[in-house]
Amino acid sequence: MWNKHPKALPFLFLSEMWERFGYYLMIGIFTLYLKDVEAGFAMTEKEASDLYGTYIALVFLTPFLGGLIADRYLGYRKSIIIGGLLMSSGYFLMGIHSITMLYVAMTLVIVGNGFFKPNISTLLGNFYNEDKFKEKKDEGYNIFYMGINVGATICNFFGAVLYNAYGWSWAFAAAGVGMLIGVVVFVLGTKHYTGHDEKKGTQPGDMPFWKIIAFILIPSVIFGVIGWMLKGVASDANPDSYIFGSDSTDAFIFACIPVIFFYGSLYFKAKTEDKRPIGALLAIFAVVILFWAVFKLNGSALTTWADRYTDREMTGTSQAVFSGLKLSKEVEFKKDSIELYDDEFRLQKENGVVKKEVNYPLYFRNVPKEKLPQEGAKVSLWATNLSQSINPAWVIILTPLVVAFFTFLRGRKKEPSTPTKIAFGLLISALSVLVMVAAVKAGSNGTEKVSVWWLVANYGVITIGELFLSPMGLSVVSKLSPASITSLMMGGWFLATSIGNKLSGVLASMWDTYDNKEDFFWVNFGLLMFATLLMFALLKQLNKVMKEKGIN
C-alpha cells in the first residue's frame, strides 16, 4: 500500500493516528464527565451539549489562524510540533477536577489543534502536488483518513478501562500520552519532509499580519463580546432572552462574522485566474456545514442514546471478557438515593443543586418489567463511551472498499469528480438519519431500550457518506487552493467544520425539548437533505471549475 505513495505518508499517518487517539478519547468521555453527578460537574443535557458544541467548534476555528501562521512564519513542521505539545498539556490538565482548570485545559487543546490540524493535512497535500503522485491524491487522503480512525477506534477501549478502574483523570492522562507519542513519531520522520515543509512567506497582494489582527481577530473578539451581551426577546420558552439558544452560541456566531467576511474578501481580491477556484471552495465550505452539524452528534445526542436508550447489558462469555478487561461496570438493582430525572431523562435541579430521590439506578428506568433482574442482583453494562468506536471501526472496514471502488471506476475512466463524491456523501448521510427514526419507533419513543445494532447500522450508513465527503474535502482544498494560501484555505475547511460543530451543539442542546425523539431526527434529516439538494444544484459549476484546472 505504501510503495506507490510518498515516504512521508507512514509517519504522517501514524502521527495523525496518535493525535486522534488523544482527541477522540477525550471526546468520547467529555459529555459523560460533564454530566457525572458524583465525579464530574452535574451538568444537564443542555448545559453539557452547549459546552461540548462550543468546545469542538473552537477546536476547528483556530486552524484559520494556525494555518496562516504556518504559511507565513513558522512553516508546517514547527507548527505541528507546537500544536501537539499544547494539546498534550491540555489533556493532562483536563484530569484535574476544577472548572477553572477545565477551561484552561480546553483552551490549550483549542489553540494546539489550530497549529496541528490544518498543517499536517497541508503537508500531506504538498507531497501529492508532485506529478508522480497527483493521481494518487484522493487515495492518499483516504489512507491518511484511515489513520485518523484507527486512533479513534482503539482510544475508547483505553478510556473505558482507565475511567472504570481508576477514574476520569487517568483517562484524560492517556489522551495526553497518546498525543506525545504522535509528536515523537512525527519528529522521527523529519528527514522525509525536506522541501515540502517550508514556510511560503508573505506573497505579493497578501494582507499583512498586523491587518489580520486589526481587522479580523480583534473585530472577532469584539463581535463575540457583543454577541454575549446582546439579548433578544424574553419569553416563557426563552426566559434568558438568548438570540440563538445560549450566551456561548450567540458569542460564537457573532465572532464568526469578521472571519467569514475575510474569506469572502479573498474571493473579491483574488487574481482573475484564482477567483473561480476560491469561489468553488467557499461554496463547498458553506454546504458541508450541515453535514458536520449532524455528524458531530456522535459525541452528544448519540452518546446520550447509547447511555439511556440502548440495551448495554451483557451475559455469558461477553460479560466475562468485558469484566476481565474492565470494559464494563456492574450496576445493582436496588433502591438507593440517586439523582432525580423526570420521565424524559431530564436531570432535575433546584437553584443549581441536583435534586435527589430514592429509586433504582437510572439505567433500569426503561428496561421492560419482564427483563428486570431480581432485587439485589447485579447486571454488567458495557461502557457507554465504547459506542464512540463504532463509527471509526466502520471507517477502517469500509475505507479499503471505497478506495477500491473508486480505483475500479478510475481504471475505466468513470470516476466521479470530487464535488460529485461530496454530493453523494451528503445524500447517503441523510439516509443514515432514517435509521435512528426507526430506532425511536422500535423503542416506543424511549420507553423501552433498543439493541445496539441500531447505532451500528446508523454509523455504518453515515460512515459511507463520511468517506465520500470528509477526505474528499481535504483533497479538493489541496487541489483548488492557490499555492500562496493553501493552509489558509485549509483553515477555511476547518472553519466550516467549526460552524457545523457549533450548530451540532445547538441541535444536541435541543434534545430535551423534543418529547417525541423522532422529531429530533426528522429535523436532522431535513437539514441534510437541504444540503444535498444545494450541492447537486451547484455541481455543474463546480465540475466546470475542476475541469478548467485540469483536475478531477
N, C-alpha and C positions, 0 to 999 in steps of 0.2 A: 504493500500500500504506500509506503514512504518513498520508494525508489524513484517514482516519477514526480516527486514534489521537492521543494527546496529543503536543504538540510536543516534549516532553522525550524521547520514545522514541528518536529517532535518536541523540541524544547518549548516552543510557544504553546503547543497542545498541552503538555504537562504543567506548565506554569499556570495556564488558564484553568486546568482541571483542579489544581490545588487551591487556586484563588476562589473558584466557585464552590469547592468543598467548604471553605470557611464561610462564604457568604450565605449559601443555602442551608448550612447547618444552623446558622443564626436565624435566618428567615423561618425555618421550619419550627422553631420553638418560640419565636418572638411574641406572637399574639397569645400563645398559651401562657407564656411567662407573664405578660401584662395582665392577663385575666385571672391568674392564680391568686386566690384569696389569701392563702396562708403564706406562701413564699414569694409571691410576686407583688403586684400593685393593685389588685382587686378592681381592675377596670371593667366597665360594662362593654358589651359588644360594640356599641357606637364609639366609645372612648378609645378602645383598643384599635378598632378599624381606622379611625381618623388618624391616630398617631402612626399606625402602620403605613397608611396611604401617603402621609406627608413624608415619612422617612424614605420609603422606596422611591418617591417622586424626587426628592432632593438628591438621593444617591445617583439618579440618572440625569439630574440637571447640571451637576458640576462638571461632567465631561465637556460641556461647552467651553468652560474656562481652561480645564486641563488640556484639552486638545490644542487650544490656541497657544498656551504657554509652551507646550512641547514643539509645536510647529515653528515658533519664532525664537525660543530662548534655550530650552533645556535639551531638546532632542528627545527621541522616544525612549531610549534605554534608561536614562536617568529618571525620566518621569515615571516609568513603570516601577522602578525600584523604590522611589519615594512613595508612590501610591501604595505599594504593597506593605511597606513598613508602617505607614499611617493606619491602614486598615487592620493590620495585626494588633497594633496597640489598642485600637478601638474595641476589638473583640475581647481582649483580656480585661479591659476596664469595664466592659458591659456586665461582667460577672460580679461586680461589686454592687450590692443591693442598696442603691441610693438613687433617688430620682434625679438628683443633680449629676451624679456620675453617669447615669444612663444617657442624659443629654450630651454630656462631654464625649462619651464613647460614640454615640450616634454621629456627632459632628466629625470625629476623626475618620469614621468609616465613609461618611459622605464626601469629605474632602479627598481622602485616599482613593476612592473609586473614581473620582474625577480625573486623577492623574493616571490611574491604571487602565481603566476600561477602554476609552477610545483609542489609546495609543498602542496597546497590544494588537487591537484589531487593525489599525492603520499600518503598523509594522508588518503584519502578515500580508496585507494587501500590497505593500511595496515589492515584495518578492514576486508576486504574481503579475506585476506590471511588466516584467521581462517577457520578451516574445516567446521564449521556450516554455513558459508556464501559463501564458494567458488563457489558453483553452481549458486549463485545469482550475481556474479561479473558483468557480462555483463549488467544484468538488472539494477543493482545499478548505473553503469556508465550512462546508458540511462536516469534514473531518474535524476541524477546529471546534465546531459546534458540538460534536460528539464528545470531545474532551470536556467541555463545559458540563455535559450531562452525566459523564462518568463520576465527576466530583459531586454533582448534585444528588446522585443516587446513593453513593456509599455514605455520604456525610450523615444522613438522618439515622442510620443504624448506630453510628458513634454517638450522635446526640442523644438517642433514646437510652442507650446503655449508661451513659455518664449522668444524665439527669435522673434516671431511675435509681441508680446506685449511689450517687454522691451529691446530686443537686444541680441546680441551674448553672452555678458558677463554673463547674467543671466542664459542662457542655460548651459554654462560651469560650473557655480557655482552649478547648480542642479546635474551635474555629480559628483562634489566633495562631495555634501551632500549624494548622493547615496552610494558612496564608504565608507564614515564614518559610515553609517548605517550598511553596510556589516561587518565592523570591530567590531562594537558593538555586532552584532548577533553572530559573531564567538567567541568573548570573553565569551558571555553568555553560550556557550556550552562547556567551558573548562573542566568541570568535566568528560565529556564523552570521552575525548581524552587520558586519562591516560593509559599508557602502549603502546600507538601507535604513540606518537609524539616525542619520544626521539631521540636525535641525535645518529647516528650509530658510529661516530668517524672514525678515520683513521684505515683501515683494513690492515693486512699484504699484502704487494705487491702493495698497493695504492701509486700513485705518490704523494709526499709531496706537500703541497700547494705552497711553495715557488717555486717549479719546474713548477707548473702550471702557476704561474705568469710569471716566467722567460722564459718558453719555449712555452707558448700558448698565454697568454694575451698580453705580451709585443710584441712578434712577430706579433700578430694580428694588434696591433696599427701601428707597423712599415710597415706591408704589406698594411694596409689601406692607410697610407700616400703615399706609393709608388704608389698604385692604383690611388690615387687622382692626383698625379703629372705626372704619366706616360701618354704619349699621343700616339695615333695611327696615322693613315694617314689621313690628311685633304682632304676633297672633297666637292663638292657643296652640297651634302646631309648631310655632317658632317663637317661643317666649323671649329668647335672647336676641331676636331680630338679626340673625345671620343672613347674609346675602346668598351664600352657596352652601350652607349647611353647618359650618363651623368657622371659628376665627382663623384657624390654620389654613383652611381651604380658601377663604376669602383672601388671605395674605398671599398664598401661593399663586392664585390666579392673577392677582394684580401684579405680583412681582414678575410674572412671565411676560407681561405686555411689552416692556422695553426689549427683552431678548427676542421675542417674536418679530418686533419691529426691525431689529438689527438683521435678522435673517432675510426679511423682506427687502431690506436695503441692499443686501448682497446681490439680489437679482437686478434691481434697478441700476446699480452702479457697475455691474459686470461688463466685461468686453462683449461685443456682439456675438462672438462665437461661443461664449460661455453662458449666455442668457438662457437658452433653451434647456441645456443640461441642468442648470441650477433650478430653473422653474419646474422641471420634471421631478427633481429630488424633493422640492418643497411640497409638491402635490402628493407624493408618496408619503412624506412625513405626516401630512395632515390626515390622510386616510388611516394609517396604521395606529393612530392614537386610540381608536375604538377597539382595535384588536387587543392592545395591551390592557385596556380598561377591563375587559372580560377575562383575559388570560391570567392576569395577576390576582384574580380572586382565589387562586390556589392557596395563598398564604393567609387568607382571611375567611371569606364565606365558605369556601370548600373545606377548610380546616375545621370550621365550626360544624359543617355537615358530617365530617368524619368523626368528630368528637361526640356529637349529641344524637345524630340521626342514623349512624352506621353501627351495625352489629359487630362489635370487636371482640366478642367472647371466643376463646379457644379451648379446645379439649384434646385429649389424647396426645399423639406424638407432637403435634404443633405446639401444644401447651408446654410440654416438657422441654422442647428445643428453645422456645422463646423465653421461658422462665430461666432456663440454664444460662442463656446469653444475656439476661437482664433486659430483654426487649419488651417485656410485659410487666404489668403490676397486678397484684391481687386486690380485689375490692370485696369487702364483706357485706352480705345482705343483712344488715342490722341497723335499727334506728339509732340515730345519734344527733348531736347538734351540728347542723350543716347550714351553709348559706342558703338564703331564700331566693328561689326563682319562681316566676309565675308559670302559667300553663304553656307559654310560648318560649320558655327557657330564657327569659329576660331577668338578669340579676337585679334584685330589689335593694335600693339604698334609701336611707333617710338622712338628710343633711350630710351626705357624703359618706356615711357609715353603712357598711353592709348589714342588712337585716338577717337574722338567724331564725331557724325553726328546727323542731325535732322531727326527723324524717329519715327515710332510706337514702343512700347515696344517689346523686342526680342521675347517674347512668341508668338506673332501673326505672326511671320515670316513664319511658315509652317502650319498655320490654313487655310483650304480651303476657297476661297473667299466667297462661299455661306454661310459659317458658321461664318464669321466675324461679330462682333456686329456693331451697328450704331456708327457714330462718337460721341465721348464723353461718350459713355456708359461704364459701368464698369462690369467686369466679376470677379467671385470669383474662385480662384485656390487653391486646397488643397496643403499644404506644401510639398515640394519635399522630405524632409527627412523622411516623413511617409512611403515612398516606402521601407525604410530600415526595417520596421516592418513586411513586407510580409514574408520573409524567417523565422524569428523566430516564427511567428504565425503558419506557416506550421509545424514547429518542434513541437510546443505544440499540434497541432491537430494530427500529424502523429506518434509521439513517442509512445503513448499507443497502436496504431495499429501495429507498428513494433515490440514492445515488446511482444504483444500478439501473433504475427505471429511466432516469434522465440520460444516463450514459447510453442506454439502448436507443433512446429517441435521437440522441446526438449522432450516433452512428448512422442513422437513417435520415439525418438532416431534418428531423421533425421536432427537435427540442424546442419547447415554447420559450419565449423571451422571459427575462427576469420579471418584468412587470406582470406578465400573464401568470407566472407562477404565484406571485403575490396575490393576484385577484382570486385565483382558485383557493389559495390558502385561507383567505377571508371567508369564502363560501363554505369550505369544509369546517372551519372553526364555528361558524354559525350553526351548522348541523349538530355539533357536539353538545350544544346547549339543550337540544331537544331530548338528549339522554337524561339530563337532570330533571327536565319537566316530567319525563316518565318515572323517574325515581321518586319524585314527590308524590305522584299518583300511587305508586306501589306501596309507599309508606303511609297512605291516607293522610297526607299533609303533616307528616311528622309524628303522628300518634303511635306509629309502630316503627321500630328500627328496620332498616333495609340492608341488604347484602352489600359488602364492599365492592362487589363486581359492578355495581352501578358507577362507582367512582372510577374503577379500572376502565370501563367502557367509555366514559366521558373523556378521561385523559387520553385514551387511545385515539379517539377521533380528533380531538383538538391538537394532539401531537403531530398528526399528519398535516394539519393546517399550519402548525408552527414550523415544520420542516420546509414547507413550501414558501413560508414568509420570512421568518427571522434571519436565517443565514443568508437568504437571498437579499434581504435588506442591507446587510453588511456588505455584500458583494456589489450591489448596484451603486452604493455610495462610493465605493472604491473605484468602480468603473467610470462613473459620470462626473465625479468631482474634478474641477480644475486642480492641477498639481499643487498650486500655491496654497490652497485652502482645504486640502484633503482631510486633515484632522479636524478642522473647524466644521466641515460638513458632516464628518462622523459624529461630532458633538451635536449636530442638528438632529441626527437619527436618535441619539440618546435623549435629546430634548423632547422629541415626540414621545419616546418611551416614558420619559418623566411625567409629561402631562397625562398620558394614559394611565400611569401608575397612580397618580393622584385621583384621577377620575375613578379608578378601581376602588380606592379607599372610600370615596364618596358613595359608590354603589354598595360596598360592603357595610358601611355605616347605616344604610337604609334597610338592612336585613330584618331588624326587629320591627320595622314599620309595616311589614307585609305579614298579615295574619295567614294568608294563603301563599306559601312559598313558591307555588307555580308562577304567580305573577312576577316575582323577583326574577325568575329565569326567563320569562317571556320578555321582560324589558331588555335583558342581555341579548336575547336572540334578535330583537328588533334593532338594537344598536349595531350588531354585526352585519345584519342584512342591509342596513343603510350603507355601511362602509363598503360592502360587497358591490352594491349597485353603483355607488360612486366610482369605485375603482374600475369596474367594467366600462363605465361611461368615459373614463379618462384613458382607457387602454390604447385606443387608436393613436392618440397624440404621443403617448409615452413610448410606444413601439417605434413610432416615426423618429423620435429623438434618438433612440438606441441605434437605429439603422444609420442615421446621419453620423453617429460617432463610430460606426463600423464595429459595433459590439452587439452581443445578444444578452 
